[in-house]
Amino acid sequence: MKKGIFLLTAIAAAITTVSCTKKESSEDLLSRIQAKGEIVIAMEGAWAPWTYHDEADNLTGYDVEVGRKIAEKLGVKATFVEVDWDGIFAGLDSKRYDIACNGVEITDERALKYDFSEPYAYTHTALIVRKDNESITSYEDLAGKTTTNSIGSTYEALAQSYGATVITIDSFDQTLELVEQGRADATLNDNATFFYYQQVKPENNFKLAALTEDSSKVAVPMRKGAETAALKAAIDQAIKELKESGELAALSEKYFGADLSK
């Protein structure tokens, strides 16, 4: 009889453990974030003025401040993890990061795999060349040319769509170095980043060759599915409030010298 009682007790304990495990695994991501009081945000940390290090080596930038304000709206602290561009989505997939704030554009391909928040910035893609380059004045001129951009970026895909060969590199400064050295004919990046670069380094050797007509929507990517539904809704609400309060516009003016929030 005692053995039977012990067996039933063990089975009941096992069922309880499994039930708790299932409950924990099915709990939505927002609840887990709020329970631990922290949201982990991936970003490059090397793409001024979106995410970069200031003269005191402090991580700063538009996306850093946007990430902090979103975290405040969720009632948690923001923990930033710096990673190369191609590691951002891999980290989301493996659940190392909860979200990313890194000037990420919404694309049809990305939307198949990831959920995106409401856009918090709008940009255009700039085609950047050396000042002495007279052979590239439009995107159509990229056919047979060499460009340089981060691997897996929308800029890489756009350049390839116009027939360019792309040299992949880690940061915007590195792409400019390759163009400066003549190892690449051009680089693509968002117009706000290039305008910021021209402000802080007015004696540079680059010019704007062309801009895309349609704007790109910058938003917060996260894993797709029921797990992130509540988180997406909360971030959407946070962005809406930041727009309505004028805080996004103020941050945009601070870092870009223009309002990219609308």
C-alpha positions in Angstrom: 0.0 0.0 0.0 2.8 2.4 0.9 4.6 1.8 -2.4 1.3 2.6 -4.2 0.9 5.8 -2.3 4.5 6.8 -3.0 4.0 6.0 -6.7 0.8 8.1 -6.9 2.5 11.0 -5.1 5.4 10.9 -7.6 3.1 10.8 -10.6 1.1 13.8 -9.2 4.3 15.7 -8.6 5.5 15.0 -12.1 2.2 16.1 -13.6 2.4 19.3 -11.6 6.0 20.0 -12.8 5.0 19.4 -16.4 1.9 21.7 -16.0 4.1 24.5 -14.5 6.7 24.1 -17.3 4.0 24.3 -20.0 2.5 27.4 -18.3 5.9 29.1 -18.1 6.8 28.3 -21.7 3.4 29.5 -23.0 3.6 32.8 -21.0 3.9 35.8 -23.3 7.2 37.6 -23.8 5.9 40.9 -22.3 5.0 39.1 -19.0 8.5 37.6 -18.8 10.1 41.0 -19.6 8.0 42.7 -16.9 8.6 39.9 -14.4 12.4 40.3 -14.7 12.2 44.1 -15.0 14.4 44.2 -18.1 14.1 44.2 -21.9 17.2 43.2 -23.8 17.7 45.3 -26.9 20.1 44.5 -29.7 21.9 47.3 -31.7 25.2 47.8 -33.5 26.7 50.7 -31.5 28.7 51.7 -34.5 26.3 53.6 -36.7 26.0 57.3 -35.8 23.7 58.9 -35.1 21.5 55.8 -34.6 23.7 53.9 -32.2 27.3 54.9 -31.5 29.8 55.7 -28.8 30.5 59.4 -27.8 33.9 60.9 -26.9 33.6 59.4 -23.4 32.9 56.0 -25.0 29.3 56.0 -23.7 26.7 54.2 -25.9 24.3 56.9 -27.2 22.3 57.8 -30.3 18.7 58.1 -31.5 17.9 54.4 -31.1 19.5 54.2 -27.7 17.1 57.0 -26.4 14.1 55.5 -28.3 14.9 52.1 -26.7 15.1 53.6 -23.2 11.8 55.5 -23.7 10.0 52.4 -24.8 11.4 50.5 -21.8 10.2 53.2 -19.5 6.7 52.9 -21.0 6.8 49.2 -20.3 7.9 49.8 -16.8 11.3 48.1 -17.1 14.9 49.0 -17.7 16.6 48.7 -21.1 19.7 46.5 -21.4 21.6 47.1 -24.7 23.7 44.5 -26.4 26.0 45.5 -29.2 26.3 43.1 -32.1 27.2 43.2 -35.8 24.3 43.8 -38.1 24.1 40.2 -39.3 24.0 39.0 -35.7 20.9 41.0 -34.8 18.3 38.8 -36.4 20.2 35.6 -35.5 20.1 36.8 -31.9 16.3 37.4 -32.1 15.9 33.9 -33.5 17.8 32.3 -30.7 16.1 34.4 -28.0 19.2 36.2 -26.9 17.5 39.5 -27.5 13.9 40.5 -27.0 13.8 43.2 -29.7 16.2 45.4 -31.7 16.5 49.1 -32.1 18.9 49.8 -34.9 17.3 51.7 -37.7 15.7 48.5 -39.0 13.6 48.9 -42.1 10.4 47.0 -42.6 10.6 44.8 -45.8 8.3 42.2 -47.2 11.0 39.5 -46.7 11.6 40.4 -43.1 7.9 40.7 -42.3 7.5 37.0 -43.3 9.7 36.0 -40.3 9.4 38.8 -37.8 6.7 41.0 -36.4 7.4 44.8 -36.5 6.1 47.6 -34.4 4.5 50.7 -35.8 7.2 52.8 -37.6 9.0 55.3 -35.4 11.1 56.9 -38.2 10.9 57.4 -42.0 14.0 57.7 -44.2 15.2 57.6 -47.8 18.1 55.6 -49.1 21.1 57.7 -50.2 23.5 56.7 -52.9 26.9 58.1 -51.8 30.0 58.5 -54.0 33.3 60.3 -53.9 33.1 64.0 -55.0 35.2 63.3 -58.1 32.9 60.5 -59.3 31.0 61.6 -62.4 30.0 58.1 -63.6 27.3 57.5 -61.0 24.4 60.0 -60.9 21.5 57.5 -60.5 20.8 54.1 -59.2 20.7 52.8 -62.8 24.4 53.7 -63.0 25.2 51.0 -60.5 25.1 48.3 -63.1 28.6 46.7 -63.3 29.9 48.9 -60.4 31.0 47.9 -56.9 29.3 49.0 -53.8 29.9 48.3 -50.1 27.4 47.7 -47.3 26.5 45.5 -44.3 25.8 41.9 -45.1 22.0 41.2 -45.1 21.0 44.9 -45.2 18.4 46.3 -47.4 21.1 48.5 -48.9 23.0 45.4 -50.1 19.8 44.0 -51.7 19.0 47.3 -53.4 22.5 47.7 -54.8 22.4 44.1 -56.1 18.9 44.7 -57.7 20.6 47.4 -59.9 23.4 45.1 -61.0 26.1 46.1 -58.5 28.7 43.8 -56.9 28.6 44.3 -53.2 31.5 44.1 -50.8 30.1 43.4 -47.3 31.5 45.3 -44.4 30.6 45.9 -40.7 30.1 49.7 -40.3 29.2 52.9 -42.1 32.7 54.4 -41.5 34.3 51.3 -43.0 32.1 51.6 -46.2 33.2 55.2 -46.6 36.8 54.2 -46.2 36.5 51.7 -49.1 34.9 54.3 -51.3 37.5 56.9 -50.3 40.3 54.4 -51.2 38.6 53.6 -54.5 38.1 49.9 -53.6 34.3 50.5 -54.0 32.5 52.9 -56.3 29.7 53.8 -53.9 27.8 52.9 -50.7 24.2 53.1 -49.8 22.8 54.3 -46.5 19.9 56.2 -45.1 19.8 59.9 -45.9 19.7 60.9 -42.3 22.9 59.2 -41.5 24.7 60.8 -44.4 23.3 64.3 -43.6 24.6 63.8 -40.0 28.0 62.7 -41.3 28.2 65.9 -43.4 27.4 68.0 -40.4 30.1 66.5 -38.1 32.7 66.1 -40.9 32.0 69.0 -43.3 35.4 68.6 -45.0 34.6 65.2 -46.3 35.2 63.8 -49.8 31.7 62.5 -50.5 28.6 63.6 -52.2 25.0 62.5 -52.6 24.4 61.0 -56.1 20.8 60.0 -55.7 17.9 59.4 -53.3 15.1 56.8 -53.5 11.7 58.4 -54.0 9.8 56.2 -51.6 10.4 56.4 -47.9 11.6 53.5 -45.8 9.7 52.7 -42.6 12.0 52.1 -39.5 10.5 50.0 -36.8 11.2 47.6 -33.9 11.6 43.9 -35.0 10.7 41.0 -32.7 10.0 37.3 -33.0 6.8 36.5 -34.8 3.9 34.7 -33.1 1.5 34.6 -30.2 4.4 34.9 -27.8 5.1 38.5 -28.8 1.5 39.7 -29.5 1.2 41.5 -26.2 4.7 43.0 -26.5 4.0 44.3 -30.0 0.8 45.9 -28.8 2.6 47.5 -25.8 5.4 48.8 -28.0 2.9 50.2 -30.6 1.2 52.1 -27.8 4.5 53.4 -26.5 5.5 54.7 -29.9 2.1 56.3 -30.4 2.4 58.1 -27.1 6.0 59.2 -27.9 4.8 60.6 -31.2 1.8 62.4 -29.7 3.9 63.9 -26.9 6.5 65.2 -29.4 9.3 63.3 -27.8 10.1 61.3 -30.9 10.2 64.5 -33.0 12.5 66.2 -30.4 14.9 63.2 -30.4 14.9 63.2 -34.2 15.8 66.9 -34.3 18.5 66.4 -31.7 20.3 63.6 -33.6 19.4 64.2 -37.3 18.5 67.9 -37.4 15.2 67.0 -38.9 11.9 65.3 -37.8 11.9 61.7 -39.1 9.0 60.7 -37.0 6.4 61.4 -39.7 
